[in-house]
Amino acid sequence: MNKKGFTLIELLIVIAIIAILAAVVFVALDPLTRFQDARDSSRWADISGLISAIKVDQVDNGGPYLAAITALSDDTVYMIGTDVIGCDDAFDAGNCDATIVADISCVDLAGLVTEGYLGSVPISPDGNGTWTAGTTGYTLTKASTGIITVQACESENSTSISLAR
């Protein structure tokens, strides 16, 4: 009886080798870090789009910022979103890198959407916090010098995610 084929031991050895290689590749790729990097990249793109829309709106209007931004107190951090209260809840819960000091520190940038500078106000990808249109996970600060800083509340693999212009 001379049958050709693989023995059970040979098959088990091949399966074990494939499993070990798969485990090594999985550990080497570190999918959790890749997901965090992807969310951080999305945050960078979002704040870049926000600050560009704000500046283009300013140029198109001959100097003044959008009314919602002009009304803000200088050097105060505001949560971007449609909520009227609860703007500091993310900071209080430890989900925001920026210090939002007041419950009513929100700024609604829907005017940029209405005027056509943004398709929609971006919402940060969920990481530690859960973000909505009410509290987007992005903050805005208007300095007394007129410089606008937009910052992501969360930065998973970066020190900080912010742009100022």
C-alpha positions as CSV (number, residue, x, y, z in Angstrom):
1,M,0.0,0.0,0.0
2,N,1.9,3.0,-1.3
3,K,-0.5,6.0,-1.0
4,K,0.7,9.5,-1.7
5,G,-0.3,12.3,0.6
6,F,0.5,14.2,3.8
7,T,0.5,12.7,7.2
8,L,-1.4,14.3,10.1
9,I,1.9,15.3,11.7
10,E,3.1,17.1,8.5
11,L,-0.2,19.0,8.3
12,L,-0.1,20.0,12.0
13,I,3.5,21.3,11.5
14,V,2.5,23.4,8.5
15,I,-0.5,24.8,10.3
16,A,1.7,25.6,13.4
17,I,4.3,27.4,11.2
18,I,1.5,29.5,9.5
19,A,0.0,30.4,12.9
20,I,3.4,31.5,14.2
21,L,4.1,33.6,11.1
22,A,0.6,35.2,11.4
23,A,1.2,36.1,15.0
24,V,4.6,37.6,14.3
25,V,3.1,39.7,11.4
26,F,0.1,40.8,13.6
27,V,2.5,42.0,16.4
28,A,4.8,43.7,14.0
29,L,2.0,45.6,12.3
30,D,0.5,46.7,15.7
31,P,-3.0,47.5,14.5
32,L,-4.0,49.5,17.5
33,T,-1.2,52.0,16.8
34,R,-2.2,52.1,13.1
35,F,-5.8,52.9,14.1
36,Q,-4.6,55.7,16.4
37,D,-2.3,57.1,13.7
38,A,-5.3,57.1,11.3
39,R,-7.5,59.0,13.8
40,D,-4.7,61.5,14.4
41,S,-4.2,62.0,10.6
42,S,-8.0,62.7,10.3
43,R,-7.7,65.2,13.1
44,W,-4.8,67.0,11.4
45,A,-6.8,67.2,8.2
46,D,-9.9,68.5,10.0
47,I,-8.1,71.3,11.8
48,S,-6.3,72.3,8.7
49,G,-9.6,72.5,6.8
50,L,-11.2,74.5,9.7
51,I,-8.4,77.1,9.9
52,S,-8.2,77.4,6.1
53,A,-12.0,78.0,5.9
54,I,-11.8,80.6,8.7
55,K,-9.0,82.5,7.0
56,V,-10.5,82.3,3.5
57,D,-13.8,83.7,5.0
58,Q,-11.8,86.5,6.6
59,V,-10.1,87.4,3.3
60,D,-13.3,87.3,1.4
61,N,-15.0,89.6,3.9
62,G,-12.2,92.1,3.8
63,G,-10.7,91.5,7.2
64,P,-13.2,90.7,9.9
65,Y,-13.7,87.2,11.1
66,L,-17.0,85.3,11.0
67,A,-19.4,87.0,13.5
68,A,-19.3,83.9,15.8
69,I,-15.5,84.3,16.1
70,T,-15.5,88.1,16.4
71,A,-17.8,87.8,19.4
72,L,-15.3,85.6,21.3
73,S,-13.2,86.8,24.2
74,D,-9.5,87.0,23.5
75,D,-7.2,84.2,24.7
76,T,-10.1,82.0,25.8
77,V,-10.5,78.4,24.7
78,Y,-13.8,77.5,23.1
79,M,-15.2,74.1,22.1
80,I,-16.4,74.1,18.5
81,G,-19.9,72.8,18.3
82,T,-23.6,73.6,18.4
83,D,-24.1,73.1,22.1
84,V,-24.9,76.1,24.3
85,I,-24.0,74.5,27.6
86,G,-21.8,71.5,28.6
87,C,-18.9,72.8,26.5
88,D,-16.4,72.0,29.2
89,D,-17.7,68.5,29.9
90,A,-15.0,66.8,27.8
91,F,-12.3,68.7,29.6
92,D,-13.8,67.9,33.0
93,A,-13.9,64.2,32.0
94,G,-10.2,64.3,31.0
95,N,-10.9,63.8,27.3
96,C,-9.6,67.2,26.1
97,D,-6.0,68.4,26.1
98,A,-7.1,72.1,26.0
99,T,-8.4,73.8,29.1
100,I,-12.0,74.8,28.5
101,V,-12.9,76.9,31.6
102,A,-16.6,77.6,31.2
103,D,-19.7,75.5,30.7
104,I,-20.9,78.0,28.1
105,S,-17.6,78.2,26.2
106,C,-18.9,77.0,22.8
107,V,-18.5,78.5,19.4
108,D,-20.8,77.5,16.5
109,L,-19.0,77.7,13.1
110,A,-22.1,76.7,11.1
111,G,-21.8,80.1,9.3
112,L,-18.8,78.6,7.5
113,V,-21.0,75.9,6.1
114,T,-23.8,78.3,5.2
115,E,-21.4,80.6,3.4
116,G,-19.9,77.6,1.5
117,Y,-16.4,77.5,3.1
118,L,-17.0,74.0,4.6
119,G,-19.1,71.1,3.6
120,S,-19.8,70.4,7.2
121,V,-18.2,71.2,10.5
122,P,-15.9,68.3,11.2
123,I,-16.3,66.0,14.2
124,S,-13.3,64.4,15.7
125,P,-13.0,60.6,15.4
126,D,-13.8,58.9,18.7
127,G,-10.8,58.0,20.7
128,N,-11.1,58.4,24.5
129,G,-14.1,60.7,24.2
130,T,-17.2,60.5,22.2
131,W,-17.7,63.5,19.9
132,T,-20.9,64.9,18.3
133,A,-22.0,68.0,16.4
134,G,-22.7,69.6,19.8
135,T,-19.1,69.1,21.0
136,T,-16.9,68.3,18.1
137,G,-13.7,67.5,19.8
138,Y,-12.0,70.6,18.4
139,T,-11.3,73.9,20.1
140,L,-10.7,77.4,18.9
141,T,-8.8,80.2,20.5
142,K,-8.7,83.8,19.2
143,A,-5.6,85.6,20.5
144,S,-5.6,89.3,21.2
145,T,-3.2,89.7,18.3
146,G,-5.8,88.2,15.9
147,I,-4.2,84.8,15.6
148,I,-6.6,81.9,15.5
149,T,-5.6,78.5,17.0
150,V,-7.6,75.4,16.3
151,Q,-6.7,72.4,18.3
152,A,-7.9,68.8,18.5
153,C,-9.0,67.8,22.0
154,E,-7.4,64.4,21.7
155,S,-4.0,63.4,20.3
156,E,-3.4,59.7,20.6
157,N,0.1,59.3,19.1
158,S,1.1,63.0,18.8
159,T,2.1,65.4,21.5
160,S,-0.5,67.9,20.4
161,I,-2.6,68.5,17.3
162,S,-3.0,72.2,16.7
163,L,-2.5,74.9,14.0
164,A,-2.3,78.6,14.4
165,R,-2.6,81.3,11.8
